[in-house]
């Protein structure tokens, strides 16, 4: 994965051609996320992590996409906020935000998480009002206490409603806590788990990608 400050010749993990050579009609989709998005522990995250599986689903639905995986292990929502300007340098058409899992694991303040998510959306819209944004619902571990987990859950729909961006379903639904769908650490999904992650969010993400593809097919407006 490329981090800010890597050498100039580096690039994000991509599912197809270089961004600067992307033909018209192809939707560039960037996934800003944690190790869950990065595909930590997978043998071939570029083809096995859930963003790549989204690419496969899009291909099956006849939606031409270029997948850019900007997942980094251990990152909190504050880290995602710090990286958003850098991520936008890839000029995505759609930005999928998967963050918060590490906030929950560390018991960081929910208000901070909500503020960071909202600020990411604000920055994205300020930089590119035409860019489509979606937020992935995440959940806090139950051992953090009922009050914390309830507030954590509520932060995501609150930001989505306030900003008007789509909220994708809980990423780990049907995978979290199921041993056969996770690696030995019990936290990070295995190959089959990542397939399910992609299918979890696909019903909401598909129309967003399709709308972006239709927009990409339109002639550019005169400046």
C-alpha positions as CSV (number, residue, x, y, z in Angstrom):
1,X,0.0,0.0,0.0
2,X,1.1,3.5,-0.7
3,X,1.5,5.8,2.2
4,X,1.9,9.6,2.0
5,X,5.6,10.3,1.6
6,X,6.3,7.2,-0.5
7,X,8.5,7.6,-3.6
8,X,7.1,9.4,-6.6
9,X,7.0,6.3,-8.6
10,X,4.6,4.5,-6.2
11,X,0.9,4.1,-6.8
12,X,-2.2,3.0,-5.0
13,X,-3.2,-0.7,-5.4
14,X,-5.3,-0.6,-8.5
15,X,-7.7,-3.0,-10.1
16,X,-6.9,-1.9,-13.6
17,X,-5.0,0.7,-15.6
18,X,-3.2,3.8,-14.4
19,X,-5.6,6.5,-13.3
20,X,-4.3,9.0,-15.9
21,X,-5.0,6.5,-18.7
22,X,-8.5,5.6,-17.6
23,X,-10.8,5.9,-20.6
24,X,-14.2,7.7,-20.6
25,X,-17.0,5.7,-19.0
26,X,-14.8,4.0,-16.5
27,X,-15.6,4.8,-12.8
28,X,-12.6,5.3,-10.6
29,X,-13.5,4.0,-7.1
30,X,-11.2,4.7,-4.2
31,X,-11.6,2.8,-0.9
32,X,-10.3,4.9,2.1
33,X,-10.0,2.3,4.9
34,X,-8.3,0.3,7.5
35,X,-6.6,-3.1,7.5
36,X,-10.1,-4.6,6.6
37,X,-9.9,-2.7,3.3
38,X,-6.2,-3.2,2.9
39,X,-6.7,-7.0,3.0
40,X,-4.3,-7.6,5.9
41,X,-3.1,-11.2,6.0
42,X,-4.4,-12.2,2.6
43,X,-1.9,-13.8,0.2
44,X,-3.1,-11.5,-2.7
45,X,-5.0,-8.5,-1.3
46,X,-5.0,-6.8,-4.7
47,X,-7.4,-9.5,-6.0
48,X,-8.7,-11.0,-2.8
49,X,-9.7,-8.0,-0.5
50,X,-13.3,-6.8,-0.6
51,X,-12.6,-3.8,-2.8
52,X,-11.3,-6.1,-5.5
53,X,-14.4,-8.3,-5.1
54,X,-16.5,-5.1,-5.6
55,X,-14.7,-4.8,-8.9
56,X,-15.7,-8.3,-9.8
57,X,-19.3,-7.6,-8.9
58,X,-19.3,-4.4,-10.9
59,X,-17.8,-6.3,-13.9
60,X,-20.6,-8.8,-13.7
61,X,-23.1,-5.9,-13.6
62,X,-21.5,-4.4,-16.7
63,X,-20.2,-1.4,-14.8
64,X,-16.6,-0.5,-15.8
65,X,-14.6,0.4,-12.8
66,X,-11.1,1.0,-11.7
67,X,-10.5,0.0,-8.1
68,X,-8.0,2.0,-6.0
69,X,-7.3,0.4,-2.5
70,X,-6.2,3.0,0.0
71,X,-6.5,0.9,3.1
72,X,-3.9,1.1,5.9
73,X,-3.7,-1.2,8.9
74,X,-4.3,0.3,12.3
75,X,-5.7,3.6,11.1
76,X,-8.3,5.5,13.1
77,X,-10.8,8.0,11.8
78,X,-8.3,10.8,12.7
79,X,-5.8,9.1,10.4
80,X,-8.3,8.8,7.6
81,X,-9.0,12.5,8.0
82,X,-5.3,13.3,7.8
83,X,-5.0,11.3,4.6
84,X,-8.1,12.5,2.7
85,X,-6.3,15.3,0.7
86,X,-3.7,12.8,-0.4
87,X,-6.3,10.2,-1.4
88,X,-8.2,12.8,-3.5
89,X,-5.0,13.3,-5.6
90,X,-6.1,10.1,-7.3
91,X,-9.1,12.0,-8.6
92,X,-11.7,9.3,-7.8
93,X,-15.3,9.4,-9.1
94,X,-16.5,7.5,-6.0
95,X,-15.0,7.5,-2.5
96,X,-16.0,4.7,-0.1
97,X,-15.0,5.5,3.5
98,X,-14.4,2.5,5.8
99,X,-13.1,3.8,9.1
100,X,-13.9,3.7,12.8
101,X,-13.1,0.0,13.6
102,X,-9.8,1.0,15.3
103,X,-11.5,3.9,17.1
104,X,-13.9,1.3,18.6
105,X,-11.1,-1.1,19.5
106,X,-9.3,1.6,21.3
107,X,-12.4,3.1,23.0
108,X,-11.8,6.5,21.4
109,X,-14.6,9.1,22.0
110,X,-17.6,8.6,19.7
111,X,-18.0,12.4,19.3
112,X,-14.5,12.5,17.8
113,X,-15.3,9.7,15.4
114,X,-18.5,11.5,14.3
115,X,-16.7,14.8,13.9
116,X,-13.9,13.2,11.8
117,X,-16.4,11.4,9.5
118,X,-18.3,14.7,8.9
119,X,-15.1,16.6,8.3
120,X,-13.9,14.0,5.7
121,X,-17.2,14.4,3.8
122,X,-16.9,18.2,4.0
123,X,-13.4,18.3,2.6
124,X,-14.3,15.9,-0.2
125,X,-17.2,18.1,-1.2
126,X,-15.1,21.2,-1.0
127,X,-12.5,19.7,-3.2
128,X,-14.8,18.1,-5.7
129,X,-18.6,18.7,-5.4
130,X,-19.3,16.1,-8.2
131,X,-17.5,13.3,-6.3
132,X,-19.8,10.6,-4.9
133,X,-19.2,9.6,-1.3
134,X,-20.4,6.7,0.7
135,X,-19.8,5.7,4.4
136,X,-19.5,2.1,5.6
137,X,-21.3,1.3,8.8
138,X,-19.0,-0.1,11.4
139,X,-19.7,-1.4,15.0
140,X,-17.7,-1.3,18.3
141,X,-16.8,-4.4,20.2
142,X,-19.6,-5.4,22.6
143,X,-17.1,-5.5,25.5
144,X,-16.9,-1.7,25.3
145,X,-20.3,-1.5,27.1
146,X,-23.8,-1.1,25.9
147,X,-23.8,2.7,26.0
148,X,-20.6,3.0,24.0
149,X,-21.6,0.5,21.4
150,X,-25.0,2.1,20.9
151,X,-23.5,5.6,20.5
152,X,-20.8,4.2,18.1
153,X,-23.5,2.6,16.0
154,X,-25.6,5.8,15.9
155,X,-22.6,8.0,14.8
156,X,-22.6,6.6,11.2
157,X,-26.3,7.1,10.3
158,X,-26.1,10.5,12.0
159,X,-23.3,11.6,9.7
160,X,-24.9,10.1,6.7
161,X,-28.2,11.9,7.4
162,X,-26.6,15.2,8.2
163,X,-24.4,15.2,5.1
164,X,-26.8,13.4,2.7
165,X,-24.4,10.6,1.7
166,X,-25.4,7.0,1.4
167,X,-24.7,4.7,4.3
168,X,-23.5,1.2,3.3
169,X,-24.5,-1.8,5.6
170,X,-22.3,-3.1,8.4
171,X,-19.2,-4.4,6.6
172,X,-18.7,-7.5,8.8
173,X,-22.3,-8.6,8.9
174,X,-22.3,-12.5,8.8
175,X,-18.5,-12.6,9.0
176,X,-17.5,-11.1,12.3
177,X,-17.1,-13.7,15.0
178,X,-17.4,-16.6,12.6
179,X,-14.2,-18.6,12.8
180,X,-14.3,-20.3,9.4
181,X,-14.6,-16.9,7.7
182,X,-11.7,-15.2,9.5
183,X,-8.0,-15.7,9.8
184,X,-6.3,-17.0,12.9
185,X,-6.4,-13.6,14.7
186,X,-10.2,-13.9,14.7
187,X,-10.4,-10.2,13.5
188,X,-9.4,-10.1,9.8
189,X,-11.6,-12.0,7.3
190,X,-10.1,-14.7,5.1
191,X,-10.7,-15.0,1.3
192,X,-14.2,-16.2,1.6
193,X,-15.0,-13.6,4.3
194,X,-13.9,-10.8,2.0
195,X,-16.3,-12.1,-0.7
196,X,-19.1,-11.8,1.8
197,X,-18.0,-8.3,2.8
198,X,-18.3,-7.2,-0.8
199,X,-21.8,-8.7,-1.1
200,X,-22.8,-7.0,2.1
201,X,-22.3,-3.5,0.7
202,X,-23.0,-4.2,-2.9
203,X,-26.8,-3.6,-2.9
204,X,-26.3,0.0,-1.8
205,X,-23.0,0.6,-3.7
206,X,-24.2,-0.7,-7.1
207,X,-26.6,2.2,-7.9
208,X,-24.0,4.7,-6.8
209,X,-21.5,3.2,-9.2
210,X,-24.1,2.9,-12.0
211,X,-25.0,6.6,-11.6
212,X,-21.3,7.5,-11.7
213,X,-20.8,5.4,-14.8
214,X,-23.7,7.1,-16.5
215,X,-22.2,10.5,-15.6
216,X,-18.8,9.5,-16.9
217,X,-20.4,8.7,-20.3
218,X,-21.7,12.2,-20.6
219,X,-19.7,14.9,-22.5
220,X,-17.7,17.2,-20.2
221,X,-19.4,20.5,-19.5
222,X,-17.6,23.5,-21.0
223,X,-15.5,25.5,-18.5
